[in-house]
């Protein structure tokens, strides 16, 4: 049987799955996003963290799904990376959104949504993506994402909107100051990951009305910015993939019920679905 290597890269990490002789091997590496990591840096990372773990395998096919690959220039970068590392391997490079759609919808119609460090949504007709609600990144968009929710947490802290209890919990957990937060957001690289880290504060303090308001409002913003743009949202199931969607799946269920939408799959990672898709 041919050996197939499947990769799903978000903005924080990249998950690789090698399928060989009916067995699976999973490897985690830092994100492979051309927006944040150069081609040379990717090669260095993969030579150190991926290649040694699959060194005895001749990879016949590589399917890579990643963020930022709606930009043709970024696709060229990824092709050069894989040409150097897997010169004889048949390679398919696609957007992370197509990976999400294939993982959650399979070969059926549906709305596929990313709710991780960033966010995005599309309508998938069972074969291809036919309509996309554009992702604008963490500065202009990413509604409902980890970065979006984390930014709200920081605002509540810096504006002292949190009550005394939450202010103390935040300070004890992070030890951040006004100056250190602004330094990380405006001067240091990978601000989206930094912001998303604060979404964990929401997960750890469920039940407090301020926390629940941030979660519900943030996810509601995603519904209005993205799902309301698809007429198919009222006729097809809506699937969510990503750590934020999975972690707050109870809120997604409540929102779908209130808007009379059909909630489909909610997956923490697309990899199981992608493995099943490529094994068909």
C-alpha positions, 0 to 999 in steps of 0.5 A: 500500500502507498504511504500517505502523509497528511498535514494540517497546519493552523496558526499555532501548530502543524499536525502530521499523520503518516498512513502506512500499511494500515498504521498511523503515526502522528507528529506535531511541529510548529505551524507551517504558515508562510505568513509567519515562517519563511521557507528556509525556516520551515525546512530547518524545522521539518528537517529537525522535527519531522524527517527523522521520525519518518526517515525509513518511509518512502512517502508516495503522496503528500496532502498539505492543508494550511492557513494562508494558502488562499494566496498563490504566492504562499502556495509557491513557497510551500511547493519549494519547501516540499520539492526540497524535502520530498522531491519524488512525492506527489504533492497536493497543497490546499487551504486549511478551509478545504481540509476542514470541509473534507474532514467534517463534511466528507462528501456531503454538502455543509457549512464548514467553520474554523474556530481555532487561533483564527476563524473562517467559514465556507459552503462546501458542496460535497466536492469543492468549496463554492462560497467563502466568507473571507477571513481577515486575520486577527487585526481586522476579523477572526470573530469567535477565534482564540485571538478574538476572544483573548483580545476581549479578555485583555480588554476587560483586564486593562479597562478594569471591567472585570470584577475584583475576583477575576482581576485577581485570578488574571493577575495570578495566572499571567502576571502581566502588566499594561506595559508587557501586554502592549509590548507583546501585542504591538512589538513582538512577533506572532501576536495572534498566538499571544492573544489566543493564549488568553482564551484559556482564561475563559475556559478555566473560569466558566460560570462567571457571568462576565466570562459567559458574556465574552464567550457568547458575544464572541461566538455570536459575532462569528455567526453574524459576520460569517454564517448569516452570509450563507443562505445554505446555513438554514438548509445544511448542517453547520460543522465546527473544527478547532480548539475554541469551537470544541471547547465551547461547543455547548455555547455553539449548540445554544446559538444554533438552537436559538437561530434554528440552525442545524449543528453538525460535527464539532471536532477539536482537530480535523485530522481524524476526518482527513484520515478517513477522507483520504482512506476512502 
